[in-house]
């Protein structure tokens, strides 16, 4: 397990956007599968198109946006984790996220 975490961490540092896209796609895939099979109990009526759409939006829209947003915020305010700095970062992310949410609704 430790070897897998080292491998993931090393690749995350080298290819941050690509690794975040793959990770987010996997999380969205599992989330939609669980939603359809466990909560909605669709069984064989699973909506594959919905799962593909979910993975696509997560991987190709949300992951790059969030990666660049957090990278931008760290560059502007630095990487220190003081309470004031954390409030500034949270404020900027909160201001920019509603636009992100509008586009997600538009894409689906």
TIRO-2110 file (N, C-alpha, C; in Angstrom, 1 decimal):
// TIRO-2110
0.8, -1.2, 0.0, N, 1, A
0.0, 0.0, 0.0, CA, 1, A
0.9, 1.3, 0.0, C, 1, A
1.9, 1.2, 0.8, N, 2, A
2.8, 2.4, 0.9, CA, 2, A
3.5, 2.7, -0.5, C, 2, A
3.8, 1.6, -1.2, N, 3, A
4.4, 1.8, -2.5, CA, 3, A
3.4, 2.4, -3.5, C, 3, A
2.1, 2.0, -3.4, N, 4, A
1.1, 2.6, -4.3, CA, 4, A
0.9, 4.1, -4.0, C, 4, A
1.0, 4.5, -2.7, N, 5, A
0.8, 5.9, -2.3, CA, 5, A
2.0, 6.7, -2.7, C, 5, A
3.2, 6.1, -2.7, N, 6, A
4.4, 6.8, -3.2, CA, 6, A
4.3, 7.0, -4.7, C, 6, A
3.9, 6.0, -5.4, N, 7, A
3.7, 6.1, -6.8, CA, 7, A
2.7, 7.2, -7.2, C, 7, A
1.6, 7.2, -6.5, N, 8, A
0.5, 8.2, -6.7, CA, 8, A
1.1, 9.6, -6.4, C, 8, A
1.7, 9.8, -5.3, N, 9, A
2.2, 11.1, -4.9, CA, 9, A
3.3, 11.6, -5.9, C, 9, A
4.2, 10.7, -6.4, N, 10, A
5.2, 11.1, -7.3, CA, 10, A
4.6, 11.5, -8.6, C, 10, A
3.6, 10.8, -9.1, N, 11, A
2.9, 11.1, -10.4, CA, 11, A
2.1, 12.4, -10.2, C, 11, A
1.5, 12.6, -9.0, N, 12, A
0.7, 13.8, -8.8, CA, 12, A
1.5, 15.0, -8.9, C, 12, A
2.7, 14.9, -8.4, N, 13, A
3.6, 16.1, -8.4, CA, 13, A
4.1, 16.4, -9.9, C, 13, A
4.3, 15.3, -10.7, N, 14, A
4.8, 15.5, -12.0, CA, 14, A
3.7, 15.9, -13.0, C, 14, A
2.5, 15.3, -12.8, N, 15, A
1.4, 15.5, -13.8, CA, 15, A
0.1, 15.8, -13.0, C, 15, A
0.1, 16.9, -12.3, N, 16, A
-1.0, 17.2, -11.4, CA, 16, A
-2.4, 17.2, -12.1, C, 16, A
-2.5, 17.8, -13.2, N, 17, A
-3.8, 17.9, -13.9, CA, 17, A
-4.3, 16.5, -14.4, C, 17, A
-3.4, 15.8, -15.0, N, 18, A
-3.8, 14.5, -15.6, CA, 18, A
-4.1, 13.5, -14.5, C, 18, A
-3.4, 13.5, -13.4, N, 19, A
-3.7, 12.6, -12.3, CA, 19, A
-5.0, 13.0, -11.6, C, 19, A
-5.2, 14.3, -11.4, N, 20, A
-6.5, 14.7, -10.9, CA, 20, A
-7.7, 14.4, -11.8, C, 20, A
-7.5, 14.4, -13.1, N, 21, A
-8.5, 14.1, -14.0, CA, 21, A
-8.9, 12.6, -13.9, C, 21, A
-7.9, 11.8, -13.8, N, 22, A
-8.1, 10.3, -13.7, CA, 22, A
-8.8, 10.0, -12.3, C, 22, A
-8.3, 10.6, -11.3, N, 23, A
-8.8, 10.3, -9.9, CA, 23, A
-10.3, 10.8, -9.9, C, 23, A
-10.5, 12.0, -10.3, N, 24, A
-11.9, 12.6, -10.3, CA, 24, A
-12.8, 11.7, -11.1, C, 24, A
-12.4, 11.3, -12.3, N, 25, A
-13.2, 10.4, -13.1, CA, 25, A
-13.6, 9.1, -12.4, C, 25, A
-12.6, 8.5, -11.7, N, 26, A
-12.9, 7.3, -11.0, CA, 26, A
-13.9, 7.5, -9.8, C, 26, A
-13.7, 8.7, -9.1, N, 27, A
-14.7, 9.0, -8.0, CA, 27, A
-16.1, 9.2, -8.6, C, 27, A
-16.2, 9.9, -9.7, N, 28, A
-17.5, 10.2, -10.3, CA, 28, A
-18.1, 8.9, -10.8, C, 28, A
-17.3, 8.0, -11.4, N, 29, A
-17.8, 6.7, -11.9, CA, 29, A
-18.4, 5.9, -10.7, C, 29, A
-17.6, 5.8, -9.6, N, 30, A
-18.1, 5.0, -8.5, CA, 30, A
-19.3, 5.7, -7.8, C, 30, A
-19.3, 7.0, -7.8, N, 31, A
-20.4, 7.7, -7.2, CA, 31, A
-21.7, 7.5, -8.0, C, 31, A
-21.6, 7.5, -9.3, N, 32, A
-22.8, 7.3, -10.2, CA, 32, A
-23.2, 5.9, -10.1, C, 32, A
-22.3, 4.9, -10.1, N, 33, A
-22.6, 3.5, -10.0, CA, 33, A
-23.3, 3.2, -8.7, C, 33, A
-22.8, 3.7, -7.6, N, 34, A
-23.5, 3.5, -6.3, CA, 34, A
-24.8, 4.2, -6.3, C, 34, A
-24.9, 5.3, -6.8, N, 35, A
-26.2, 6.0, -6.8, CA, 35, A
-27.3, 5.2, -7.6, C, 35, A
-26.9, 4.8, -8.8, N, 36, A
-27.9, 4.1, -9.6, CA, 36, A
-28.2, 2.7, -9.1, C, 36, A
-27.2, 2.0, -8.5, N, 37, A
-27.4, 0.6, -8.1, CA, 37, A
-27.9, 0.4, -6.7, C, 37, A
-27.3, 1.2, -5.8, N, 38, A
-27.7, 1.0, -4.4, CA, 38, A
-28.8, 1.9, -4.0, C, 38, A
-28.8, 3.2, -4.4, N, 39, A
-29.9, 4.1, -3.9, CA, 39, A
-31.1, 4.0, -4.8, C, 39, A
-30.9, 4.1, -6.1, N, 40, A
-32.0, 4.0, -7.1, CA, 40, A
-32.5, 2.6, -7.4, C, 40, A
-31.6, 1.6, -7.1, N, 41, A
-31.9, 0.2, -7.4, CA, 41, A
-32.3, -0.1, -8.8, C, 41, A
-31.5, 0.4, -9.8, N, 42, A
-31.8, 0.3, -11.2, CA, 42, A
-31.5, -1.1, -11.7, C, 42, A
-30.6, -1.8, -11.1, N, 43, A
-30.2, -3.2, -11.6, CA, 43, A
-29.7, -3.2, -13.0, C, 43, A
-30.4, -3.9, -13.9, N, 44, A
-30.0, -4.0, -15.3, CA, 44, A
-30.5, -2.8, -16.1, C, 44, A
-31.3, -1.9, -15.5, N, 45, A
-31.7, -0.7, -16.2, CA, 45, A
-30.7, 0.5, -16.0, C, 45, A
-29.5, 0.1, -15.7, N, 46, A
-28.5, 1.1, -15.4, CA, 46, A
-28.3, 2.0, -16.6, C, 46, A
-28.3, 3.4, -16.4, N, 47, A
-28.2, 4.4, -17.5, CA, 47, A
-26.7, 4.6, -17.7, C, 47, A
-26.1, 3.9, -18.7, N, 48, A
-24.7, 4.0, -19.0, CA, 48, A
-24.4, 5.4, -19.5, C, 48, A
-25.3, 6.0, -20.3, N, 49, A
-25.1, 7.3, -20.8, CA, 49, A
-24.9, 8.3, -19.7, C, 49, A
-25.7, 8.2, -18.6, N, 50, A
-25.6, 9.1, -17.5, CA, 50, A
-24.2, 8.9, -16.8, C, 50, A
-23.8, 7.7, -16.7, N, 51, A
-22.5, 7.4, -16.1, CA, 51, A
-21.3, 8.0, -16.9, C, 51, A
-21.4, 7.8, -18.2, N, 52, A
-20.4, 8.4, -19.1, CA, 52, A
-20.4, 9.9, -19.0, C, 52, A
-21.6, 10.5, -19.0, N, 53, A
-21.7, 12.0, -18.9, CA, 53, A
-21.1, 12.5, -17.5, C, 53, A
-21.4, 11.7, -16.5, N, 54, A
-20.9, 12.1, -15.2, CA, 54, A
-19.3, 12.0, -15.1, C, 54, A
-18.8, 11.0, -15.6, N, 55, A
-17.3, 10.8, -15.7, CA, 55, A
-16.7, 11.9, -16.5, C, 55, A
-17.3, 12.2, -17.7, N, 56, A
-16.8, 13.2, -18.6, CA, 56, A
-16.8, 14.5, -18.0, C, 56, A
-17.9, 14.9, -17.3, N, 57, A
-17.9, 16.3, -16.7, CA, 57, A
-16.9, 16.3, -15.5, C, 57, A
-16.8, 15.3, -14.7, N, 58, A
-15.9, 15.2, -13.6, CA, 58, A
-14.4, 15.3, -14.1, C, 58, A
-14.1, 14.5, -15.1, N, 59, A
-12.7, 14.4, -15.5, CA, 59, A
-12.2, 15.6, -16.4, C, 59, A
-13.1, 16.0, -17.3, N, 60, A
-12.6, 17.0, -18.3, CA, 60, A
-13.1, 18.5, -18.0, C, 60, A
-13.9, 18.6, -16.9, N, 61, A
-14.3, 20.0, -16.6, CA, 61, A
-14.0, 20.3, -15.1, C, 61, A
-14.5, 19.5, -14.2, N, 62, A
-14.4, 19.8, -12.8, CA, 62, A
-12.9, 19.7, -12.4, C, 62, A
-12.3, 18.6, -12.7, N, 63, A
-10.9, 18.4, -12.2, CA, 63, A
-9.9, 19.4, -12.7, C, 63, A
-9.9, 19.8, -14.0, N, 64, A
-9.0, 20.9, -14.4, CA, 64, A
-9.3, 22.2, -13.8, C, 64, A
-10.6, 22.5, -13.7, N, 65, A
-11.0, 23.8, -13.1, CA, 65, A
-10.5, 23.9, -11.6, C, 65, A
-10.8, 22.9, -10.8, N, 66, A
-10.4, 22.9, -9.4, CA, 66, A
-8.9, 22.9, -9.3, C, 66, A
-8.2, 22.1, -10.1, N, 67, A
-6.8, 22.1, -10.0, CA, 67, A
-6.2, 23.5, -10.3, C, 67, A
-6.6, 24.1, -11.4, N, 68, A
-6.1, 25.4, -11.7, CA, 68, A
-6.6, 26.5, -10.7, C, 68, A
-7.8, 26.4, -10.2, N, 69, A
-8.2, 27.3, -9.2, CA, 69, A
-7.4, 27.3, -7.9, C, 69, A
-7.1, 26.1, -7.4, N, 70, A
-6.3, 26.0, -6.2, CA, 70, A
-4.9, 26.3, -6.4, C, 70, A
-4.3, 26.1, -7.6, N, 71, A
-3.0, 26.5, -8.0, CA, 71, A
-2.9, 28.0, -8.0, C, 71, A
-3.9, 28.6, -8.6, N, 72, A
-4.0, 30.1, -8.7, CA, 72, A
-4.0, 30.7, -7.3, C, 72, A
-4.9, 30.2, -6.5, N, 73, A
-5.1, 30.7, -5.1, CA, 73, A
-3.8, 30.6, -4.3, C, 73, A
-3.1, 29.4, -4.5, N, 74, A
-1.8, 29.3, -3.8, CA, 74, A
-0.8, 30.3, -4.3, C, 74, A
-0.8, 30.5, -5.6, N, 75, A
0.2, 31.5, -6.1, CA, 75, A
-0.1, 32.9, -5.6, C, 75, A
-1.3, 33.3, -5.6, N, 76, A
-1.7, 34.6, -5.1, CA, 76, A
-1.5, 34.8, -3.7, C, 76, A
-1.9, 33.9, -2.8, N, 77, A
-1.8, 34.1, -1.4, CA, 77, A
-0.7, 33.3, -0.7, C, 77, A
0.1, 32.5, -1.5, N, 78, A
1.1, 31.7, -0.9, CA, 78, A
0.6, 30.4, -0.3, C, 78, A
1.5, 29.6, 0.2, N, 79, A
1.0, 28.3, 0.7, CA, 79, A
1.0, 28.2, 2.2, C, 79, A
1.2, 29.3, 2.9, N, 80, A
1.1, 29.3, 4.3, CA, 80, A
-0.3, 29.1, 4.7, C, 80, A
-0.5, 28.4, 5.9, N, 81, A
-1.8, 28.0, 6.4, CA, 81, A
-2.2, 28.8, 7.6, C, 81, A
-2.0, 30.1, 7.6, N, 82, A
-2.4, 30.9, 8.7, CA, 82, A
-4.0, 31.1, 8.7, C, 82, A
-4.6, 31.4, 9.8, N, 83, A
-6.1, 31.6, 9.7, CA, 83, A
-6.5, 32.7, 8.7, C, 83, A
-5.8, 33.8, 8.7, N, 84, A
-6.2, 34.9, 7.8, CA, 84, A
-6.0, 34.4, 6.3, C, 84, A
-4.9, 33.7, 6.1, N, 85, A
-4.6, 33.3, 4.7, CA, 85, A
-5.7, 32.3, 4.3, C, 85, A
-6.1, 31.4, 5.2, N, 86, A
-7.1, 30.4, 4.9, CA, 86, A
-8.5, 31.1, 4.6, C, 86, A
-8.8, 32.1, 5.3, N, 87, A
-10.0, 32.9, 5.1, CA, 87, A
-10.0, 33.5, 3.7, C, 87, A
-8.8, 34.1, 3.3, N, 88, A
-8.7, 34.7, 2.0, CA, 88, A
-8.9, 33.7, 0.9, C, 88, A
-8.2, 32.6, 1.0, N, 89, A
-8.3, 31.5, 0.0, CA, 89, A
-9.8, 31.0, -0.1, C, 89, A
-10.4, 30.8, 1.0, N, 90, A
-11.8, 30.3, 1.0, CA, 90, A
-12.7, 31.3, 0.4, C, 90, A
-12.5, 32.6, 0.6, N, 91, A
-13.3, 33.7, 0.1, CA, 91, A
-13.2, 33.7, -1.5, C, 91, A
-11.9, 33.6, -2.0, N, 92, A
-11.7, 33.6, -3.4, CA, 92, A
-12.4, 32.4, -4.1, C, 92, A
-12.2, 31.3, -3.5, N, 93, A
-12.8, 30.0, -4.0, CA, 93, A
-14.3, 30.1, -4.0, C, 93, A
-14.8, 30.7, -2.9, N, 94, A
-16.3, 30.8, -2.8, CA, 94, A
-16.8, 31.8, -3.9, C, 94, A
-16.1, 32.8, -4.2, N, 95, A
-16.5, 33.8, -5.2, CA, 95, A
-16.5, 33.2, -6.6, C, 95, A
-15.5, 32.4, -6.9, N, 96, A
-15.3, 31.8, -8.2, CA, 96, A
-16.2, 30.5, -8.4, C, 96, A
-16.5, 29.9, -7.4, N, 97, A
-17.2, 28.6, -7.5, CA, 97, A
-18.6, 28.7, -8.1, C, 97, A
-19.4, 29.8, -7.8, N, 98, A
-20.7, 29.8, -8.4, CA, 98, A
-20.7, 29.8, -9.9, C, 98, A
-19.7, 30.4, -10.5, N, 99, A
-19.7, 30.4, -12.0, CA, 99, A
-19.4, 29.0, -12.4, C, 99, A
-18.6, 28.3, -11.7, N, 100, A
-18.3, 26.9, -12.0, CA, 100, A
-19.6, 26.1, -11.9, C, 100, A
-20.4, 26.3, -10.8, N, 101, A
-21.6, 25.6, -10.6, CA, 101, A
-22.6, 25.8, -11.8, C, 101, A
-22.7, 27.0, -12.2, N, 102, A
-23.6, 27.3, -13.4, CA, 102, A
-23.2, 26.6, -14.6, C, 102, A
-21.9, 26.5, -14.9, N, 103, A
-21.5, 25.7, -16.1, CA, 103, A
-21.8, 24.2, -15.9, C, 103, A
-21.6, 23.7, -14.7, N, 104, A
-21.9, 22.3, -14.5, CA, 104, A
-23.4, 22.0, -14.9, C, 104, A
-24.3, 22.8, -14.4, N, 105, A
-25.7, 22.7, -14.7, CA, 105, A
-26.0, 22.8, -16.2, C, 105, A
-25.3, 23.7, -16.9, N, 106, A
-25.4, 23.9, -18.3, CA, 106, A
-24.9, 22.6, -19.1, C, 106, A
-23.8, 22.0, -18.6, N, 107, A
-23.3, 20.9, -19.3, CA, 107, A
-24.1, 19.6, -19.2, C, 107, A
-24.8, 19.5, -18.1, N, 108, A
-25.7, 18.3, -17.9, CA, 108, A
-27.0, 18.6, -18.5, C, 108, A
END
